[in-house]
Amino acid sequence: MIKSPIAAAGMPAAPAGSDDFDGFLAKLGARDRLNVDRHIAACETEATPDHHRLCRRLATSLYRLAPHSIQTIGQQAVQFYIPDGKYRMQVFAMEDQRDGKVIIYTVDVMKQTLKDGVLLQPRRTMPPSSGFIIKAHPDQTLLIEALDAANTPNPSAWYKHMLGWNRKALRITLLTNASSAQIRAAEQVCAIAAKQWKQV
């Protein structure tokens, strides 16, 4: 059985009835809060609530795994940092261009994710764009791409600091109407990444 992403990272669960989105908002500066508020408001005008619910959930999950420092780049991206001595290091980014998908960037933990049995390698008969098989739901897949300085020569500003200097990242793509299994699997990958700095 796959543990919740928060439990997997050794973090306390949120209080009952709370998704901790208010905690995420409270961590933001005034400009960043305005960017997020405007983005969520735009998502709420869509025909279904899928998009804004996904944004809230992912922002909350990433905040709980890396709450040290958060900043936005316009309304399209949020960056998450952990302490790094006197400085800080970016470990996650969430990109939403309001084009039908939300993208998460995390440090590269694909080997550990496969070892832990969260995901399985795609079958040989599956096209490359299918993604990895979700072990708990083998009829569903999660699209993940490995990124490094060599295959990503012009990274966007919100994740460029996650590459280079031997750093590698993963790009996880979720459609705004992603299934619960796909969302949980994406959160689990990020929770596995968080073990690196939570020392669990």
Buried (B, 14 or more C-beta within 10 A) or exposed (E): EBEBBBEBBEBEEBEEEEBBBEBBBEBBEEEBBEBBEEBBEBBEEEEEEBBBBBBBBBBBBBBBBBBBBBBBBEBBBBBBBBEEEEEBBBBBBBBBEBEEBBBBBBBBBBEBBBEBEBBBEBEEEEEEEEBBBBBBBEEBBBBBBEBBBEEBEEBBEBBBBBBEEEBBBBBBBBBBEBBEBBBBBBBBBBBBBBBBBBEE
